[in-house]
Each structure stands twice: as C-alpha cells, then as structure tokens.
C-alpha cells in the first residue's frame, strides 16, 4: 500500500514538473517572439508639423528611415488615434512605421524630451 501511495505521489510530482517545464518553455518562446518584434521595430526621430484630428493623421518631418524611405515631411495615419490628443505642432517625437497595403501606418509614437 505504501508503495502505491509513493508511486502515485511520484507520478503527480513528475506530471507537475513536466507541466511547469512546458509552461516555462512556452513562456520563453513568447518572450523570444516579443523580443524579435522589438528588434525589428525601427524607431525614427521626427517633428510634428500638423495634427489632423478629423482624418486621424499626423504630419511628421523625419530623418531617413534606413532601407525604407528618405528624409521627408509626410502625413501618416495612426494606429491609435487617441495618441493625436497629446501631439502638437513642434513636438519632437520618436515613432515606428508599419507598411499596410500601399501606405505606412504609425504603430507606435512617443514624445521625446
């Protein structure tokens, strides 16, 4: 009887350990995917020239975005249009563009002090 209880406890502990290891391995994979996304995001510095709340766009003057486009001033749609509320002409920003269809979308934007 003691042997059966000991064996059962061992199996329960083994199953818990394997589940924990699988969960740890899964979390590590997710963390690695997040790290890869962050690495691929190319932050670019720019200056807000105009904010168009009606169209959900911000006009940015920015430096060259390596392997994407030369320095220019251009209006971009924002993924999170709520961010427009905190942007004003003359603000220095850092942002990330993502190609969607035939246009670029600002997916991340933050003020630079």
Jmol script that loads the backbone (N, CA, C; Angstrom):
load data "model"
ATOM      1  N   UNK A   1       0.832  -1.188   0.000  1.00  0.00           N
ATOM      2  CA  UNK A   1       0.000   0.000   0.000  1.00  0.00           C
ATOM      3  C   UNK A   1       0.877   1.252   0.000  1.00  0.00           C
ATOM      4  N   UNK A   2       1.911   1.268   0.840  1.00  0.00           N
ATOM      5  CA  UNK A   2       2.819   2.403   0.903  1.00  0.00           C
ATOM      6  C   UNK A   2       3.513   2.596  -0.441  1.00  0.00           C
ATOM      7  N   UNK A   3       3.835   1.498  -1.094  1.00  0.00           N
ATOM      8  CA  UNK A   3       4.471   1.556  -2.410  1.00  0.00           C
ATOM      9  C   UNK A   3       3.538   2.224  -3.433  1.00  0.00           C
ATOM     10  N   UNK A   4       2.248   1.925  -3.389  1.00  0.00           N
ATOM     11  CA  UNK A   4       1.274   2.506  -4.322  1.00  0.00           C
ATOM     12  C   UNK A   4       1.147   4.003  -4.077  1.00  0.00           C
ATOM     13  N   UNK A   5       1.093   4.415  -2.800  1.00  0.00           N
ATOM     14  CA  UNK A   5       0.987   5.840  -2.466  1.00  0.00           C
ATOM     15  C   UNK A   5       2.250   6.573  -2.900  1.00  0.00           C
ATOM     16  N   UNK A   6       3.397   6.002  -2.634  1.00  0.00           N
ATOM     17  CA  UNK A   6       4.663   6.619  -3.017  1.00  0.00           C
ATOM     18  C   UNK A   6       4.744   6.746  -4.543  1.00  0.00           C
ATOM     19  N   UNK A   7       4.367   5.711  -5.253  1.00  0.00           N
ATOM     20  CA  UNK A   7       4.392   5.743  -6.716  1.00  0.00           C
ATOM     21  C   UNK A   7       3.421   6.793  -7.251  1.00  0.00           C
ATOM     22  N   UNK A   8       2.233   6.871  -6.638  1.00  0.00           N
ATOM     23  CA  UNK A   8       1.242   7.857  -7.072  1.00  0.00           C
ATOM     24  C   UNK A   8       1.757   9.269  -6.843  1.00  0.00           C
ATOM     25  N   UNK A   9       2.357   9.515  -5.675  1.00  0.00           N
ATOM     26  CA  UNK A   9       2.918  10.837  -5.396  1.00  0.00           C
ATOM     27  C   UNK A   9       4.025  11.181  -6.381  1.00  0.00           C
ATOM     28  N   UNK A  10       4.854  10.199  -6.681  1.00  0.00           N
ATOM     29  CA  UNK A  10       5.939  10.420  -7.640  1.00  0.00           C
ATOM     30  C   UNK A  10       5.379  10.812  -9.016  1.00  0.00           C
ATOM     31  N   UNK A  11       4.323  10.106  -9.467  1.00  0.00           N
ATOM     32  CA  UNK A  11       3.725  10.409 -10.762  1.00  0.00           C
ATOM     33  C   UNK A  11       3.097  11.801 -10.781  1.00  0.00           C
ATOM     34  N   UNK A  12       2.439  12.173  -9.674  1.00  0.00           N
ATOM     35  CA  UNK A  12       1.845  13.508  -9.589  1.00  0.00           C
ATOM     36  C   UNK A  12       2.945  14.572  -9.648  1.00  0.00           C
ATOM     37  N   UNK A  13       4.030  14.358  -8.896  1.00  0.00           N
ATOM     38  CA  UNK A  13       5.140  15.322  -8.898  1.00  0.00           C
ATOM     39  C   UNK A  13       5.776  15.398 -10.279  1.00  0.00           C
ATOM     40  N   UNK A  14       5.953  14.273 -10.932  1.00  0.00           N
ATOM     41  CA  UNK A  14       6.547  14.236 -12.263  1.00  0.00           C
ATOM     42  C   UNK A  14       5.667  14.984 -13.261  1.00  0.00           C
ATOM     43  N   UNK A  15       4.360  14.769 -13.191  1.00  0.00           N
ATOM     44  CA  UNK A  15       3.437  15.453 -14.093  1.00  0.00           C
ATOM     45  C   UNK A  15       3.483  16.957 -13.850  1.00  0.00           C
ATOM     46  N   UNK A  16       3.539  17.364 -12.586  1.00  0.00           N
ATOM     47  CA  UNK A  16       3.611  18.794 -12.260  1.00  0.00           C
ATOM     48  C   UNK A  16       4.893  19.408 -12.798  1.00  0.00           C
ATOM     49  N   UNK A  17       5.988  18.696 -12.643  1.00  0.00           N
ATOM     50  CA  UNK A  17       7.277  19.187 -13.122  1.00  0.00           C
ATOM     51  C   UNK A  17       7.258  19.327 -14.633  1.00  0.00           C
ATOM     52  N   UNK A  18       6.718  18.337 -15.346  1.00  0.00           N
ATOM     53  CA  UNK A  18       6.658  18.398 -16.801  1.00  0.00           C
ATOM     54  C   UNK A  18       5.742  19.525 -17.270  1.00  0.00           C
ATOM     55  N   UNK A  19       4.619  19.719 -16.584  1.00  0.00           N
ATOM     56  CA  UNK A  19       3.710  20.805 -16.955  1.00  0.00           C
ATOM     57  C   UNK A  19       4.391  22.143 -16.729  1.00  0.00           C
ATOM     58  N   UNK A  20       5.096  22.269 -15.607  1.00  0.00           N
ATOM     59  CA  UNK A  20       5.816  23.515 -15.322  1.00  0.00           C
ATOM     60  C   UNK A  20       6.900  23.770 -16.341  1.00  0.00           C
ATOM     61  N   UNK A  21       7.608  22.719 -16.725  1.00  0.00           N
ATOM     62  CA  UNK A  21       8.670  22.880 -17.719  1.00  0.00           C
ATOM     63  C   UNK A  21       8.077  23.279 -19.069  1.00  0.00           C
ATOM     64  N   UNK A  22       6.954  22.662 -19.424  1.00  0.00           N
ATOM     65  CA  UNK A  22       6.312  23.008 -20.698  1.00  0.00           C
ATOM     66  C   UNK A  22       5.832  24.450 -20.664  1.00  0.00           C
ATOM     67  N   UNK A  23       5.249  24.879 -19.517  1.00  0.00           N
ATOM     68  CA  UNK A  23       4.784  26.260 -19.401  1.00  0.00           C
ATOM     69  C   UNK A  23       5.966  27.215 -19.475  1.00  0.00           C
ATOM     70  N   UNK A  24       7.071  26.883 -18.814  1.00  0.00           N
ATOM     71  CA  UNK A  24       8.269  27.727 -18.863  1.00  0.00           C
ATOM     72  C   UNK A  24       8.794  27.817 -20.295  1.00  0.00           C
ATOM     73  N   UNK A  25       8.805  26.685 -20.988  1.00  0.00           N
ATOM     74  CA  UNK A  25       9.291  26.671 -22.357  1.00  0.00           C
ATOM     75  C   UNK A  25       8.369  27.511 -23.238  1.00  0.00           C
ATOM     76  N   UNK A  26       7.057  27.420 -23.023  1.00  0.00           N
ATOM     77  CA  UNK A  26       6.092  28.204 -23.798  1.00  0.00           C
ATOM     78  C   UNK A  26       6.275  29.692 -23.524  1.00  0.00           C
ATOM     79  N   UNK A  27       6.441  30.075 -22.269  1.00  0.00           N
ATOM     80  CA  UNK A  27       6.639  31.483 -21.928  1.00  0.00           C
ATOM     81  C   UNK A  27       7.935  31.990 -22.537  1.00  0.00           C
ATOM     82  N   UNK A  28       8.954  31.193 -22.517  1.00  0.00           N
ATOM     83  CA  UNK A  28      10.225  31.609 -23.095  1.00  0.00           C
ATOM     84  C   UNK A  28      10.072  31.843 -24.589  1.00  0.00           C
ATOM     85  N   UNK A  29       9.303  31.002 -25.256  1.00  0.00           N
ATOM     86  CA  UNK A  29       9.064  31.164 -26.691  1.00  0.00           C
ATOM     87  C   UNK A  29       8.325  32.470 -26.961  1.00  0.00           C
ATOM     88  N   UNK A  30       7.288  32.768 -26.140  1.00  0.00           N
ATOM     89  CA  UNK A  30       6.561  34.028 -26.298  1.00  0.00           C
ATOM     90  C   UNK A  30       7.474  35.217 -26.061  1.00  0.00           C
ATOM     91  N   UNK A  31       8.302  35.127 -25.038  1.00  0.00           N
ATOM     92  CA  UNK A  31       9.227  36.222 -24.743  1.00  0.00           C
ATOM     93  C   UNK A  31      10.201  36.416 -25.900  1.00  0.00           C
ATOM     94  N   UNK A  32      10.638  35.311 -26.499  1.00  0.00           N
ATOM     95  CA  UNK A  32      11.552  35.412 -27.634  1.00  0.00           C
ATOM     96  C   UNK A  32      10.850  36.061 -28.821  1.00  0.00           C
ATOM     97  N   UNK A  33       9.580  35.734 -29.057  1.00  0.00           N
ATOM     98  CA  UNK A  33       8.839  36.346 -30.152  1.00  0.00           C
ATOM     99  C   UNK A  33       8.693  37.844 -29.925  1.00  0.00           C
ATOM    100  N   UNK A  34       8.385  38.242 -28.695  1.00  0.00           N
ATOM    101  CA  UNK A  34       8.259  39.660 -28.366  1.00  0.00           C
ATOM    102  C   UNK A  34       9.584  40.365 -28.584  1.00  0.00           C
ATOM    103  N   UNK A  35      10.668  39.759 -28.166  1.00  0.00           N
ATOM    104  CA  UNK A  35      11.990  40.354 -28.357  1.00  0.00           C
ATOM    105  C   UNK A  35      12.296  40.522 -29.840  1.00  0.00           C
ATOM    106  N   UNK A  36      11.909  39.538 -30.664  1.00  0.00           N
ATOM    107  CA  UNK A  36      12.139  39.643 -32.107  1.00  0.00           C
ATOM    108  C   UNK A  36      11.357  40.809 -32.698  1.00  0.00           C
ATOM    109  N   UNK A  37      10.108  41.001 -32.252  1.00  0.00           N
ATOM    110  CA  UNK A  37       9.299  42.105 -32.756  1.00  0.00           C
ATOM    111  C   UNK A  37       9.942  43.434 -32.376  1.00  0.00           C
ATOM    112  N   UNK A  38      10.402  43.555 -31.136  1.00  0.00           N
ATOM    113  CA  UNK A  38      11.032  44.791 -30.691  1.00  0.00           C
ATOM    114  C   UNK A  38      12.291  45.062 -31.499  1.00  0.00           C
ATOM    115  N   UNK A  39      13.060  44.028 -31.789  1.00  0.00           N
ATOM    116  CA  UNK A  39      14.279  44.203 -32.580  1.00  0.00           C
ATOM    117  C   UNK A  39      13.965  44.706 -33.980  1.00  0.00           C
ATOM    118  N   UNK A  40      12.871  44.248 -34.571  1.00  0.00           N
ATOM    119  CA  UNK A  40      12.557  44.628 -35.943  1.00  0.00           C
ATOM    120  C   UNK A  40      11.914  46.006 -36.036  1.00  0.00           C
ATOM    121  N   UNK A  41      11.414  46.530 -34.931  1.00  0.00           N
ATOM    122  CA  UNK A  41      10.819  47.862 -34.962  1.00  0.00           C
ATOM    123  C   UNK A  41      11.935  48.886 -35.116  1.00  0.00           C
ATOM    124  N   UNK A  42      11.798  49.732 -36.086  1.00  0.00           N
ATOM    125  CA  UNK A  42      12.799  50.760 -36.342  1.00  0.00           C
ATOM    126  C   UNK A  42      12.243  52.103 -35.877  1.00  0.00           C
ATOM    127  N   UNK A  43      12.731  52.571 -34.732  1.00  0.00           N
ATOM    128  CA  UNK A  43      12.300  53.849 -34.192  1.00  0.00           C
ATOM    129  C   UNK A  43      12.990  54.965 -34.967  1.00  0.00           C
ATOM    130  N   UNK A  44      12.224  55.964 -35.346  1.00  0.00           N
ATOM    131  CA  UNK A  44      12.728  57.093 -36.117  1.00  0.00           C
ATOM    132  C   UNK A  44      12.353  58.379 -35.391  1.00  0.00           C
ATOM    133  N   UNK A  45      13.282  59.320 -35.367  1.00  0.00           N
ATOM    134  CA  UNK A  45      13.017  60.620 -34.750  1.00  0.00           C
ATOM    135  C   UNK A  45      12.380  61.541 -35.762  1.00  0.00           C
ATOM    136  N   UNK A  46      11.490  62.383 -35.285  1.00  0.00           N
ATOM    137  CA  UNK A  46      10.829  63.329 -36.161  1.00  0.00           C
ATOM    138  C   UNK A  46      10.266  64.503 -35.392  1.00  0.00           C
ATOM    139  N   UNK A  47       9.623  65.392 -36.141  1.00  0.00           N
ATOM    140  CA  UNK A  47       8.974  66.554 -35.543  1.00  0.00           C
ATOM    141  C   UNK A  47       7.553  66.640 -36.098  1.00  0.00           C
ATOM    142  N   UNK A  48       6.614  66.866 -35.201  1.00  0.00           N
ATOM    143  CA  UNK A  48       5.219  67.016 -35.610  1.00  0.00           C
ATOM    144  C   UNK A  48       5.066  68.366 -36.300  1.00  0.00           C
ATOM    145  N   UNK A  49       4.533  68.348 -37.501  1.00  0.00           N
ATOM    146  CA  UNK A  49       4.280  69.577 -38.257  1.00  0.00           C
ATOM    147  C   UNK A  49       2.807  69.958 -38.201  1.00  0.00           C
ATOM    148  N   UNK A  50       1.926  68.939 -38.154  1.00  0.00           N
ATOM    149  CA  UNK A  50       0.493  69.197 -38.155  1.00  0.00           C
ATOM    150  C   UNK A  50      -0.235  67.988 -37.585  1.00  0.00           C
ATOM    151  N   UNK A  51      -1.335  68.244 -36.898  1.00  0.00           N
ATOM    152  CA  UNK A  51      -2.186  67.174 -36.370  1.00  0.00           C
ATOM    153  C   UNK A  51      -3.575  67.362 -36.967  1.00  0.00           C
ATOM    154  N   UNK A  52      -4.082  66.336 -37.636  1.00  0.00           N
ATOM    155  CA  UNK A  52      -5.408  66.392 -38.250  1.00  0.00           C
ATOM    156  C   UNK A  52      -6.310  65.396 -37.522  1.00  0.00           C
ATOM    157  N   UNK A  53      -7.065  65.907 -36.553  1.00  0.00           N
ATOM    158  CA  UNK A  53      -7.924  65.042 -35.738  1.00  0.00           C
ATOM    159  C   UNK A  53      -9.045  64.414 -36.565  1.00  0.00           C
ATOM    160  N   UNK A  54      -9.582  65.131 -37.523  1.00  0.00           N
ATOM    161  CA  UNK A  54     -10.692  64.618 -38.323  1.00  0.00           C
ATOM    162  C   UNK A  54     -10.287  63.407 -39.154  1.00  0.00           C
ATOM    163  N   UNK A  55      -9.101  63.458 -39.750  1.00  0.00           N
ATOM    164  CA  UNK A  55      -8.627  62.357 -40.600  1.00  0.00           C
ATOM    165  C   UNK A  55      -7.811  61.324 -39.822  1.00  0.00           C
ATOM    166  N   UNK A  56      -7.494  61.620 -38.544  1.00  0.00           N
ATOM    167  CA  UNK A  56      -6.699  60.688 -37.745  1.00  0.00           C
ATOM    168  C   UNK A  56      -5.266  60.587 -38.225  1.00  0.00           C
ATOM    169  N   UNK A  57      -4.731  61.739 -38.702  1.00  0.00           N
ATOM    170  CA  UNK A  57      -3.371  61.742 -39.248  1.00  0.00           C
ATOM    171  C   UNK A  57      -2.489  62.761 -38.544  1.00  0.00           C
ATOM    172  N   UNK A  58      -1.205  62.496 -38.607  1.00  0.00           N
ATOM    173  CA  UNK A  58      -0.201  63.429 -38.103  1.00  0.00           C
ATOM    174  C   UNK A  58       0.829  63.628 -39.218  1.00  0.00           C
ATOM    175  N   UNK A  59       1.179  64.882 -39.457  1.00  0.00           N
ATOM    176  CA  UNK A  59       2.213  65.175 -40.446  1.00  0.00           C
ATOM    177  C   UNK A  59       3.534  65.267 -39.708  1.00  0.00           C
ATOM    178  N   UNK A  60       4.489  64.447 -40.135  1.00  0.00           N
ATOM    179  CA  UNK A  60       5.799  64.372 -39.483  1.00  0.00           C
ATOM    180  C   UNK A  60       6.908  64.725 -40.463  1.00  0.00           C
ATOM    181  N   UNK A  61       7.866  65.479 -39.979  1.00  0.00           N
ATOM    182  CA  UNK A  61       9.116  65.677 -40.707  1.00  0.00           C
ATOM    183  C   UNK A  61      10.096  64.740 -40.023  1.00  0.00           C
ATOM    184  N   UNK A  62      10.707  63.853 -40.793  1.00  0.00           N
ATOM    185  CA  UNK A  62      11.591  62.859 -40.168  1.00  0.00           C
ATOM    186  C   UNK A  62      12.862  62.662 -40.972  1.00  0.00           C
ATOM    187  N   UNK A  63      13.813  62.106 -40.297  1.00  0.00           N
ATOM    188  CA  UNK A  63      15.092  61.750 -40.916  1.00  0.00           C
ATOM    189  C   UNK A  63      14.891  60.536 -41.806  1.00  0.00           C
ATOM    190  N   UNK A  64      15.936  60.160 -42.496  1.00  0.00           N
ATOM    191  CA  UNK A  64      15.891  58.956 -43.333  1.00  0.00           C
ATOM    192  C   UNK A  64      15.548  57.745 -42.475  1.00  0.00           C
ATOM    193  N   UNK A  65      14.695  56.899 -43.007  1.00  0.00           N
ATOM    194  CA  UNK A  65      14.406  55.614 -42.381  1.00  0.00           C
ATOM    195  C   UNK A  65      15.133  54.585 -43.234  1.00  0.00           C
ATOM    196  N   UNK A  66      16.234  54.103 -42.712  1.00  0.00           N
ATOM    197  CA  UNK A  66      17.146  53.241 -43.468  1.00  0.00           C
ATOM    198  C   UNK A  66      16.395  52.078 -44.109  1.00  0.00           C
ATOM    199  N   UNK A  67      16.643  51.876 -45.390  1.00  0.00           N
ATOM    200  CA  UNK A  67      16.044  50.812 -46.188  1.00  0.00           C
ATOM    201  C   UNK A  67      14.525  50.943 -46.339  1.00  0.00           C
ATOM    202  N   UNK A  68      13.963  52.111 -45.995  1.00  0.00           N
ATOM    203  CA  UNK A  68      12.522  52.298 -46.127  1.00  0.00           C
ATOM    204  C   UNK A  68      12.209  53.531 -46.968  1.00  0.00           C
ATOM    205  N   UNK A  69      12.703  54.715 -46.532  1.00  0.00           N
ATOM    206  CA  UNK A  69      12.418  55.945 -47.274  1.00  0.00           C
ATOM    207  C   UNK A  69      13.409  57.035 -46.879  1.00  0.00           C
ATOM    208  N   UNK A  70      13.596  58.009 -47.748  1.00  0.00           N
ATOM    209  CA  UNK A  70      14.498  59.119 -47.439  1.00  0.00           C
ATOM    210  C   UNK A  70      13.847  60.073 -46.434  1.00  0.00           C
ATOM    211  N   UNK A  71      14.626  61.037 -45.948  1.00  0.00           N
ATOM    212  CA  UNK A  71      14.080  62.067 -45.063  1.00  0.00           C
ATOM    213  C   UNK A  71      12.990  62.812 -45.812  1.00  0.00           C
ATOM    214  N   UNK A  72      11.889  63.135 -45.128  1.00  0.00           N
ATOM    215  CA  UNK A  72      10.782  63.832 -45.783  1.00  0.00           C
ATOM    216  C   UNK A  72       9.791  64.331 -44.754  1.00  0.00           C
ATOM    217  N   UNK A  73       8.824  65.093 -45.240  1.00  0.00           N
ATOM    218  CA  UNK A  73       7.674  65.507 -44.446  1.00  0.00           C
ATOM    219  C   UNK A  73       6.462  64.860 -45.094  1.00  0.00           C
ATOM    220  N   UNK A  74       5.690  64.132 -44.267  1.00  0.00           N
ATOM    221  CA  UNK A  74       4.575  63.370 -44.823  1.00  0.00           C
ATOM    222  C   UNK A  74       3.505  63.154 -43.750  1.00  0.00           C
ATOM    223  N   UNK A  75       2.252  63.073 -44.182  1.00  0.00           N
ATOM    224  CA  UNK A  75       1.143  62.774 -43.265  1.00  0.00           C
ATOM    225  C   UNK A  75       0.971  61.262 -43.159  1.00  0.00           C
ATOM    226  N   UNK A  76       0.801  60.783 -41.931  1.00  0.00           N
ATOM    227  CA  UNK A  76       0.627  59.359 -41.673  1.00  0.00           C
ATOM    228  C   UNK A  76      -0.611  59.139 -40.811  1.00  0.00           C
ATOM    229  N   UNK A  77      -1.308  58.036 -41.065  1.00  0.00           N
ATOM    230  CA  UNK A  77      -2.385  57.610 -40.171  1.00  0.00           C
ATOM    231  C   UNK A  77      -1.758  57.003 -38.926  1.00  0.00           C
ATOM    232  N   UNK A  78      -2.470  57.099 -37.801  1.00  0.00           N
ATOM    233  CA  UNK A  78      -2.022  56.494 -36.553  1.00  0.00           C
ATOM    234  C   UNK A  78      -2.868  55.275 -36.227  1.00  0.00           C
ATOM    235  N   UNK A  79      -2.225  54.227 -35.768  1.00  0.00           N
ATOM    236  CA  UNK A  79      -2.946  53.024 -35.349  1.00  0.00           C
ATOM    237  C   UNK A  79      -3.857  53.371 -34.169  1.00  0.00           C
ATOM    238  N   UNK A  80      -3.319  54.141 -33.234  1.00  0.00           N
ATOM    239  CA  UNK A  80      -4.067  54.560 -32.046  1.00  0.00           C
ATOM    240  C   UNK A  80      -4.356  56.048 -32.174  1.00  0.00           C
ATOM    241  N   UNK A  81      -5.521  56.383 -32.728  1.00  0.00           N
ATOM    242  CA  UNK A  81      -5.831  57.797 -32.969  1.00  0.00           C
ATOM    243  C   UNK A  81      -5.976  58.592 -31.674  1.00  0.00           C
ATOM    244  N   UNK A  82      -6.140  57.928 -30.543  1.00  0.00           N
ATOM    245  CA  UNK A  82      -6.203  58.628 -29.256  1.00  0.00           C
ATOM    246  C   UNK A  82      -4.880  59.349 -28.971  1.00  0.00           C
ATOM    247  N   UNK A  83      -3.786  58.854 -29.550  1.00  0.00           N
ATOM    248  CA  UNK A  83      -2.477  59.478 -29.352  1.00  0.00           C
ATOM    249  C   UNK A  83      -2.427  60.884 -29.942  1.00  0.00           C
ATOM    250  N   UNK A  84      -3.319  61.176 -30.884  1.00  0.00           N
ATOM    251  CA  UNK A  84      -3.348  62.507 -31.501  1.00  0.00           C
ATOM    252  C   UNK A  84      -3.613  63.598 -30.472  1.00  0.00           C
ATOM    253  N   UNK A  85      -4.354  63.268 -29.421  1.00  0.00           N
ATOM    254  CA  UNK A  85      -4.706  64.253 -28.391  1.00  0.00           C
ATOM    255  C   UNK A  85      -3.476  64.831 -27.703  1.00  0.00           C
ATOM    256  N   UNK A  86      -2.420  64.045 -27.609  1.00  0.00           N
ATOM    257  CA  UNK A  86      -1.237  64.502 -26.886  1.00  0.00           C
ATOM    258  C   UNK A  86      -0.167  65.084 -27.809  1.00  0.00           C
ATOM    259  N   UNK A  87      -0.452  65.170 -29.115  1.00  0.00           N
ATOM    260  CA  UNK A  87       0.527  65.673 -30.074  1.00  0.00           C
ATOM    261  C   UNK A  87       0.181  67.087 -30.524  1.00  0.00           C
ATOM    262  N   UNK A  88       1.223  67.917 -30.675  1.00  0.00           N
ATOM    263  CA  UNK A  88       1.051  69.296 -31.117  1.00  0.00           C
ATOM    264  C   UNK A  88       2.175  69.654 -32.085  1.00  0.00           C
ATOM    265  N   UNK A  89       1.889  70.580 -32.992  1.00  0.00           N
ATOM    266  CA  UNK A  89       2.920  71.044 -33.926  1.00  0.00           C
ATOM    267  C   UNK A  89       4.138  71.505 -33.133  1.00  0.00           C
ATOM    268  N   UNK A  90       5.306  71.075 -33.591  1.00  0.00           N
ATOM    269  CA  UNK A  90       6.560  71.423 -32.932  1.00  0.00           C
ATOM    270  C   UNK A  90       7.072  70.366 -31.968  1.00  0.00           C
ATOM    271  N   UNK A  91       6.228  69.400 -31.585  1.00  0.00           N
ATOM    272  CA  UNK A  91       6.659  68.332 -30.684  1.00  0.00           C
ATOM    273  C   UNK A  91       7.722  67.468 -31.347  1.00  0.00           C
ATOM    274  N   UNK A  92       8.730  67.113 -30.583  1.00  0.00           N
ATOM    275  CA  UNK A  92       9.739  66.147 -31.026  1.00  0.00           C
ATOM    276  C   UNK A  92       9.225  64.772 -30.624  1.00  0.00           C
ATOM    277  N   UNK A  93       9.267  63.839 -31.568  1.00  0.00           N
ATOM    278  CA  UNK A  93       8.741  62.505 -31.326  1.00  0.00           C
ATOM    279  C   UNK A  93       9.695  61.433 -31.838  1.00  0.00           C
ATOM    280  N   UNK A  94       9.454  60.234 -31.389  1.00  0.00           N
ATOM    281  CA  UNK A  94      10.086  59.036 -31.923  1.00  0.00           C
ATOM    282  C   UNK A  94       8.930  58.121 -32.288  1.00  0.00           C
ATOM    283  N   UNK A  95       9.003  57.472 -33.450  1.00  0.00           N
ATOM    284  CA  UNK A  95       7.860  56.694 -33.926  1.00  0.00           C
ATOM    285  C   UNK A  95       8.314  55.485 -34.726  1.00  0.00           C
ATOM    286  N   UNK A  96       7.357  54.575 -34.936  1.00  0.00           N
ATOM    287  CA  UNK A  96       7.583  53.360 -35.721  1.00  0.00           C
ATOM    288  C   UNK A  96       6.519  53.305 -36.806  1.00  0.00           C
ATOM    289  N   UNK A  97       6.956  53.061 -38.034  1.00  0.00           N
ATOM    290  CA  UNK A  97       6.042  52.890 -39.157  1.00  0.00           C
ATOM    291  C   UNK A  97       5.905  51.416 -39.490  1.00  0.00           C
ATOM    292  N   UNK A  98       4.705  51.051 -39.957  1.00  0.00           N
ATOM    293  CA  UNK A  98       4.464  49.692 -40.429  1.00  0.00           C
ATOM    294  C   UNK A  98       3.756  49.795 -41.775  1.00  0.00           C
ATOM    295  N   UNK A  99       4.226  49.045 -42.743  1.00  0.00           N
ATOM    296  CA  UNK A  99       3.618  49.039 -44.071  1.00  0.00           C
ATOM    297  C   UNK A  99       2.303  48.279 -44.011  1.00  0.00           C
ATOM    298  N   UNK A 100       1.221  48.934 -44.456  1.00  0.00           N
ATOM    299  CA  UNK A 100      -0.078  48.279 -44.543  1.00  0.00           C
ATOM    300  C   UNK A 100      -0.679  48.618 -45.893  1.00  0.00           C
ATOM    301  N   UNK A 101      -0.900  47.597 -46.684  1.00  0.00           N
ATOM    302  CA  UNK A 101      -1.366  47.772 -48.067  1.00  0.00           C
ATOM    303  C   UNK A 101      -0.353  48.642 -48.811  1.00  0.00           C
ATOM    304  N   UNK A 102      -0.794  49.785 -49.317  1.00  0.00           N
ATOM    305  CA  UNK A 102       0.135  50.628 -50.075  1.00  0.00           C
ATOM    306  C   UNK A 102       0.504  51.899 -49.309  1.00  0.00           C
ATOM    307  N   UNK A 103       0.280  51.904 -47.992  1.00  0.00           N
ATOM    308  CA  UNK A 103       0.587  53.086 -47.182  1.00  0.00           C
ATOM    309  C   UNK A 103       1.322  52.680 -45.911  1.00  0.00           C
ATOM    310  N   UNK A 104       1.851  53.675 -45.216  1.00  0.00           N
ATOM    311  CA  UNK A 104       2.521  53.435 -43.940  1.00  0.00           C
ATOM    312  C   UNK A 104       1.630  53.928 -42.809  1.00  0.00           C
ATOM    313  N   UNK A 105       1.626  53.178 -41.709  1.00  0.00           N
ATOM    314  CA  UNK A 105       0.833  53.473 -40.529  1.00  0.00           C
ATOM    315  C   UNK A 105       1.783  53.662 -39.354  1.00  0.00           C
ATOM    316  N   UNK A 106       1.576  54.713 -38.564  1.00  0.00           N
ATOM    317  CA  UNK A 106       2.364  54.903 -37.348  1.00  0.00           C
ATOM    318  C   UNK A 106       1.772  53.971 -36.297  1.00  0.00           C
ATOM    319  N   UNK A 107       2.540  52.949 -35.909  1.00  0.00           N
ATOM    320  CA  UNK A 107       2.047  51.968 -34.943  1.00  0.00           C
ATOM    321  C   UNK A 107       2.437  52.319 -33.519  1.00  0.00           C
ATOM    322  N   UNK A 108       3.517  53.069 -33.348  1.00  0.00           N
ATOM    323  CA  UNK A 108       3.984  53.499 -32.027  1.00  0.00           C
ATOM    324  C   UNK A 108       4.492  54.930 -32.165  1.00  0.00           C
ATOM    325  N   UNK A 109       4.175  55.761 -31.186  1.00  0.00           N
ATOM    326  CA  UNK A 109       4.696  57.120 -31.190  1.00  0.00           C
ATOM    327  C   UNK A 109       4.828  57.586 -29.749  1.00  0.00           C
ATOM    328  N   UNK A 110       5.924  58.287 -29.475  1.00  0.00           N
ATOM    329  CA  UNK A 110       6.144  58.803 -28.119  1.00  0.00           C
ATOM    330  C   UNK A 110       6.837  60.157 -28.215  1.00  0.00           C
ATOM    331  N   UNK A 111       6.548  61.015 -27.256  1.00  0.00           N
ATOM    332  CA  UNK A 111       7.199  62.319 -27.194  1.00  0.00           C
ATOM    333  C   UNK A 111       8.633  62.150 -26.743  1.00  0.00           C
ATOM    334  N   UNK A 112       9.513  62.971 -27.288  1.00  0.00           N
ATOM    335  CA  UNK A 112      10.925  62.954 -26.911  1.00  0.00           C
ATOM    336  C   UNK A 112      11.208  64.283 -26.236  1.00  0.00           C
ATOM    337  N   UNK A 113      11.767  64.235 -25.070  1.00  0.00           N
ATOM    338  CA  UNK A 113      12.070  65.475 -24.320  1.00  0.00           C
ATOM    339  C   UNK A 113      13.464  65.940 -24.602  1.00  0.00           C
TER     340      UNK A 113
END
end "model"
wireframe off; spacefill off
backbone 0.3
color backbone group
